[in-house]
Amino acid sequence: MEMVIAMGVLGLLMAGIFGVAKSTMELSSDLASSQERAMLRQNLIDYLRRSFRSLPGNAEIRLQNRSVSGTYIPSLTIVNGGNSFSPGDALPPETGLELTAEQRPGGYLRVLLRFLDDQQTLALRSGQNMRASKNDSPLTLMDQVSQFEWKFYDPNTQRWENTWKDARRPLMAEMVVQLDDGKSMRAVFWIPPVVPIQNPVTPAPNPAGAPPDGTPPPGTPPPPPPANP
């Protein structure tokens, strides 16, 4: 009888130990998953902040939104961005990059970075639909995204806009991203303005024989004193 009781107690203890171990493993897995998603968000924000800050003066920025199965998907395009937004070497002139998303099975989005060749860039500038390139191999920046939104701040109207086709640059860009863990994050990026290049002032020509600093050449008689009143 005592042996039966001892075995029962041992079984309860073992079940409790296995239950605690399982809960600890699940908690560790959830913590690791949460840290991984937080790292993905922060890496994306750091990449975008560096890219916006390094925009060259001749870069063009556009923002559009298209409806796909009832979901609005943003398309942020950078033309003549050089090293900005490029994961590798500087892009050739008259080409661009598109930061966008595509819908995946299950309703989630995949955030992509897509290279635009000169023909696609020309279609973008003329307001036509961009055809897919044969060498189209977008780079996945983030997966399992449930929300991905962009807005630009117009300093003239002091409003956040969902589209941007103006030649001038917005003052700031706002991104809202949410993964499958339900945690939404908002990030605001400063966009450097385009500073116009001022033409240097050409100095007036000096009289013949005068040195550049304006002093008379040697041997020149001094000017006569002013006449007494």
Contacts in CASP RR format, 6 or more apart in sequence:
PFRMAT RR
TARGET T0000
AUTHOR 0000-0000-0000
METHOD contacts of the structure
MODEL  1
MEMVIAMGVLGLLMAGIFGVAKSTMELSSDLASSQERAMLRQNLIDYLRR
SFRSLPGNAEIRLQNRSVSGTYIPSLTIVNGGNSFSPGDALPPETGLELT
AEQRPGGYLRVLLRFLDDQQTLALRSGQNMRASKNDSPLTLMDQVSQFEW
KFYDPNTQRWENTWKDARRPLMAEMVVQLDDGKSMRAVFWIPPVVPIQNP
VTPAPNPAGAPPDGTPPPGTPPPPPPANP
33 181 0 8 1.000
34 181 0 8 1.000
37 179 0 8 1.000
37 181 0 8 1.000
37 183 0 8 1.000
40 142 0 8 1.000
40 179 0 8 1.000
41 177 0 8 1.000
41 179 0 8 1.000
41 185 0 8 1.000
44 111 0 8 1.000
44 141 0 8 1.000
44 142 0 8 1.000
44 177 0 8 1.000
45 175 0 8 1.000
45 185 0 8 1.000
45 187 0 8 1.000
47 141 0 8 1.000
48 175 0 8 1.000
48 187 0 8 1.000
48 189 0 8 1.000
49 187 0 8 1.000
49 189 0 8 1.000
51 78 0 8 1.000
51 84 0 8 1.000
51 85 0 8 1.000
52 84 0 8 1.000
52 173 0 8 1.000
52 189 0 8 1.000
52 190 0 8 1.000
52 191 0 8 1.000
52 192 0 8 1.000
53 190 0 8 1.000
53 192 0 8 1.000
54 83 0 8 1.000
54 84 0 8 1.000
55 61 0 8 1.000
55 78 0 8 1.000
55 81 0 8 1.000
55 84 0 8 1.000
55 191 0 8 1.000
55 192 0 8 1.000
56 80 0 8 1.000
56 81 0 8 1.000
56 82 0 8 1.000
56 84 0 8 1.000
57 194 0 8 1.000
58 80 0 8 1.000
59 78 0 8 1.000
59 79 0 8 1.000
59 80 0 8 1.000
59 81 0 8 1.000
59 82 0 8 1.000
59 84 0 8 1.000
60 77 0 8 1.000
60 78 0 8 1.000
60 79 0 8 1.000
60 80 0 8 1.000
60 125 0 8 1.000
60 167 0 8 1.000
61 76 0 8 1.000
61 77 0 8 1.000
61 78 0 8 1.000
61 152 0 8 1.000
61 164 0 8 1.000
61 169 0 8 1.000
61 170 0 8 1.000
61 191 0 8 1.000
62 75 0 8 1.000
62 76 0 8 1.000
62 77 0 8 1.000
62 79 0 8 1.000
62 124 0 8 1.000
62 164 0 8 1.000
62 165 0 8 1.000
63 74 0 8 1.000
63 75 0 8 1.000
63 76 0 8 1.000
63 77 0 8 1.000
63 150 0 8 1.000
63 151 0 8 1.000
63 152 0 8 1.000
63 161 0 8 1.000
63 162 0 8 1.000
63 163 0 8 1.000
63 164 0 8 1.000
64 74 0 8 1.000
64 75 0 8 1.000
64 77 0 8 1.000
64 163 0 8 1.000
64 165 0 8 1.000
65 72 0 8 1.000
65 73 0 8 1.000
65 74 0 8 1.000
65 75 0 8 1.000
65 162 0 8 1.000
65 163 0 8 1.000
66 72 0 8 1.000
66 73 0 8 1.000
66 75 0 8 1.000
67 73 0 8 1.000
68 103 0 8 1.000
69 103 0 8 1.000
71 103 0 8 1.000
71 107 0 8 1.000
71 109 0 8 1.000
72 149 0 8 1.000
73 100 0 8 1.000
73 101 0 8 1.000
73 102 0 8 1.000
73 103 0 8 1.000
73 109 0 8 1.000
73 148 0 8 1.000
74 100 0 8 1.000
74 101 0 8 1.000
74 148 0 8 1.000
74 149 0 8 1.000
74 150 0 8 1.000
75 98 0 8 1.000
75 99 0 8 1.000
75 100 0 8 1.000
76 98 0 8 1.000
76 99 0 8 1.000
76 100 0 8 1.000
76 150 0 8 1.000
76 173 0 8 1.000
77 96 0 8 1.000
77 97 0 8 1.000
77 98 0 8 1.000
77 99 0 8 1.000
77 116 0 8 1.000
77 124 0 8 1.000
78 84 0 8 1.000
78 85 0 8 1.000
78 96 0 8 1.000
78 97 0 8 1.000
78 99 0 8 1.000
79 94 0 8 1.000
79 95 0 8 1.000
79 96 0 8 1.000
79 116 0 8 1.000
79 121 0 8 1.000
79 124 0 8 1.000
79 125 0 8 1.000
80 91 0 8 1.000
80 93 0 8 1.000
80 94 0 8 1.000
80 95 0 8 1.000
80 96 0 8 1.000
81 91 0 8 1.000
81 96 0 8 1.000
81 97 0 8 1.000
82 90 0 8 1.000
82 91 0 8 1.000
83 89 0 8 1.000
83 90 0 8 1.000
85 97 0 8 1.000
85 99 0 8 1.000
85 113 0 8 1.000
86 97 0 8 1.000
87 113 0 8 1.000
87 139 0 8 1.000
91 97 0 8 1.000
91 115 0 8 1.000
92 118 0 8 1.000
94 118 0 8 1.000
94 121 0 8 1.000
94 122 0 8 1.000
95 115 0 8 1.000
95 116 0 8 1.000
95 117 0 8 1.000
95 118 0 8 1.000
95 121 0 8 1.000
96 115 0 8 1.000
96 116 0 8 1.000
96 121 0 8 1.000
97 113 0 8 1.000
97 114 0 8 1.000
97 115 0 8 1.000
97 116 0 8 1.000
98 112 0 8 1.000
98 113 0 8 1.000
98 114 0 8 1.000
98 115 0 8 1.000
98 116 0 8 1.000
99 111 0 8 1.000
99 112 0 8 1.000
99 113 0 8 1.000
99 141 0 8 1.000
100 111 0 8 1.000
100 112 0 8 1.000
100 114 0 8 1.000
101 109 0 8 1.000
101 110 0 8 1.000
101 111 0 8 1.000
101 112 0 8 1.000
101 145 0 8 1.000
101 148 0 8 1.000
102 109 0 8 1.000
102 110 0 8 1.000
102 112 0 8 1.000
103 109 0 8 1.000
104 110 0 8 1.000
104 143 0 8 1.000
107 146 0 8 1.000
108 143 0 8 1.000
108 144 0 8 1.000
108 145 0 8 1.000
108 146 0 8 1.000
108 180 0 8 1.000
109 145 0 8 1.000
109 146 0 8 1.000
109 147 0 8 1.000
109 148 0 8 1.000
110 140 0 8 1.000
110 142 0 8 1.000
110 143 0 8 1.000
110 145 0 8 1.000
111 140 0 8 1.000
111 141 0 8 1.000
111 142 0 8 1.000
111 143 0 8 1.000
111 145 0 8 1.000
111 148 0 8 1.000
111 177 0 8 1.000
112 138 0 8 1.000
112 139 0 8 1.000
112 140 0 8 1.000
112 141 0 8 1.000
113 138 0 8 1.000
113 139 0 8 1.000
113 141 0 8 1.000
114 136 0 8 1.000
114 138 0 8 1.000
114 139 0 8 1.000
115 133 0 8 1.000
115 135 0 8 1.000
115 136 0 8 1.000
115 138 0 8 1.000
116 124 0 8 1.000
116 130 0 8 1.000
116 133 0 8 1.000
117 133 0 8 1.000
117 135 0 8 1.000
119 131 0 8 1.000
119 133 0 8 1.000
120 130 0 8 1.000
120 131 0 8 1.000
120 133 0 8 1.000
123 129 0 8 1.000
123 130 0 8 1.000
123 131 0 8 1.000
124 130 0 8 1.000
142 177 0 8 1.000
142 179 0 8 1.000
144 179 0 8 1.000
144 180 0 8 1.000
145 177 0 8 1.000
145 178 0 8 1.000
145 179 0 8 1.000
145 180 0 8 1.000
146 178 0 8 1.000
146 179 0 8 1.000
146 180 0 8 1.000
146 182 0 8 1.000
147 176 0 8 1.000
147 177 0 8 1.000
147 178 0 8 1.000
147 184 0 8 1.000
148 175 0 8 1.000
148 176 0 8 1.000
148 177 0 8 1.000
148 178 0 8 1.000
149 175 0 8 1.000
149 176 0 8 1.000
149 177 0 8 1.000
150 162 0 8 1.000
150 173 0 8 1.000
150 174 0 8 1.000
150 175 0 8 1.000
151 160 0 8 1.000
151 161 0 8 1.000
151 162 0 8 1.000
151 173 0 8 1.000
151 174 0 8 1.000
152 160 0 8 1.000
152 161 0 8 1.000
152 164 0 8 1.000
152 170 0 8 1.000
152 172 0 8 1.000
152 173 0 8 1.000
152 174 0 8 1.000
153 159 0 8 1.000
153 160 0 8 1.000
153 161 0 8 1.000
153 170 0 8 1.000
153 171 0 8 1.000
153 172 0 8 1.000
153 173 0 8 1.000
153 174 0 8 1.000
154 160 0 8 1.000
154 161 0 8 1.000
154 170 0 8 1.000
154 171 0 8 1.000
155 170 0 8 1.000
155 171 0 8 1.000
160 174 0 8 1.000
161 170 0 8 1.000
164 170 0 8 1.000
168 194 0 8 1.000
169 191 0 8 1.000
169 192 0 8 1.000
169 193 0 8 1.000
169 194 0 8 1.000
170 191 0 8 1.000
171 190 0 8 1.000
171 191 0 8 1.000
171 193 0 8 1.000
172 188 0 8 1.000
172 189 0 8 1.000
172 190 0 8 1.000
172 191 0 8 1.000
173 188 0 8 1.000
173 189 0 8 1.000
173 191 0 8 1.000
174 186 0 8 1.000
174 187 0 8 1.000
174 188 0 8 1.000
174 189 0 8 1.000
175 186 0 8 1.000
175 187 0 8 1.000
175 188 0 8 1.000
175 189 0 8 1.000
176 184 0 8 1.000
176 185 0 8 1.000
176 186 0 8 1.000
177 184 0 8 1.000
177 185 0 8 1.000
177 187 0 8 1.000
178 184 0 8 1.000
178 185 0 8 1.000
206 212 0 8 1.000
206 214 0 8 1.000
209 217 0 8 1.000
210 216 0 8 1.000
210 217 0 8 1.000
211 217 0 8 1.000
END
